Amino acid sequence: MSRIVTLTLNPAMDLSTGVDRVEPTRKLRCSLPHYDPGGGGINVARVVATLGGDAVAVYPAGGPFGDMLQRMLDELGVEQVRVPIAGDTRESFTVDEGDTGLQYRFVLPGPELAAAEQQACLDAIAALDPLPGYVVLSGSFPPGVALGFFDEVAALARRIGARLVLDCSGEALQYAAGQGGIHLLKPSLSELATLAGGKLEGEAAQEAALRGLIARGVAEIIVLSLGGEGAVLASQAGVERFAPLDVPVCSAVGAGDSMVGAMVLALSRGWSLCEAVRYGIAAGSATIMRPGTELCRVEDVERLFGAV
């Protein structure tokens, strides 16, 4: 089993709470808050550790929430390398509305990362012993990080002999797709449409877009996450569609990260691509069953894996 390192450039302390109804002006009396360490790569590392894998979370952090993030990862037993920064780590929060069942997610931008702080993150990965077999770059780019930072991560992965896994969005995703060198890419449907250059109507259009990206060399493996409609696996071997699991929905926070974590762990164990996608769907579905910003439990993942 290979070691997995995750790089989270914009981590957060995730707060979740609930109110009867979200309304303007008046004071909203919330339920007791629940905190979890968050950010794409940190969530991936948490899931890998939960499922028995060897994960290291590398992340820049500063200020009170940075200290809280480090302490909570220690409590969860997640191996970590914190890169000190001058700015304060952000807080993000999720509010569940009791009367309607709706969920509101507020995501703050995060602190600016100086060039030296960005380099320190790369140096932290290069200094790991043993070196990882997989590097997962997941989550948003904070202020101060240019799109070209992806090239530095990709070059580092090649230099240490690791496979690069990418889960990001927006301009960072479009830039990375143009550079190639990605082992595993996990877009959503809207992200796939952006990469394909237009709206995708129906399964045939989705699959054609995936084949096109594989042919262009954007990534060796692409797993399209469709939420309640399942997932689609694309590689040089072809395209395969996976049905969703019917589970009770509590919260969608972290479901995509859980899917990535389980898939990368499965691949690091030498499982087939189909098994890895099934495991990813199970982990994402298990996270959807948990409230607020909680992630999957191992017993739920193992039970659901057999049902995919």
Secondary structure as GFF3:
##gff-version 3
##sequence-region A 1 308
A	DSSP	beta_strand	4	7	.	.	.	ID=ss1
A	DSSP	beta_strand	12	19	.	.	.	ID=ss2
A	DSSP	beta_strand	34	38	.	.	.	ID=ss3
A	DSSP	alpha_helix	40	50	.	.	.	ID=ss4
A	DSSP	beta_strand	55	61	.	.	.	ID=ss5
A	DSSP	alpha_helix	63	76	.	.	.	ID=ss6
A	DSSP	beta_strand	79	84	.	.	.	ID=ss7
A	DSSP	beta_strand	90	97	.	.	.	ID=ss8
A	DSSP	beta_strand	103	106	.	.	.	ID=ss9
A	DSSP	alpha_helix	115	126	.	.	.	ID=ss10
A	DSSP	beta_strand	134	138	.	.	.	ID=ss11
A	DSSP	alpha_helix	149	160	.	.	.	ID=ss12
A	DSSP	beta_strand	163	167	.	.	.	ID=ss13
A	DSSP	alpha_helix	170	179	.	.	.	ID=ss14
A	DSSP	beta_strand	182	185	.	.	.	ID=ss15
A	DSSP	alpha_helix	189	196	.	.	.	ID=ss16
A	DSSP	alpha_helix	202	216	.	.	.	ID=ss17
A	DSSP	beta_strand	219	225	.	.	.	ID=ss18
A	DSSP	three_ten_helix	227	229	.	.	.	ID=ss19
A	DSSP	beta_strand	231	235	.	.	.	ID=ss20
A	DSSP	beta_strand	238	242	.	.	.	ID=ss21
A	DSSP	alpha_helix	255	268	.	.	.	ID=ss22
A	DSSP	alpha_helix	273	288	.	.	.	ID=ss23
A	DSSP	alpha_helix	298	305	.	.	.	ID=ss24
###
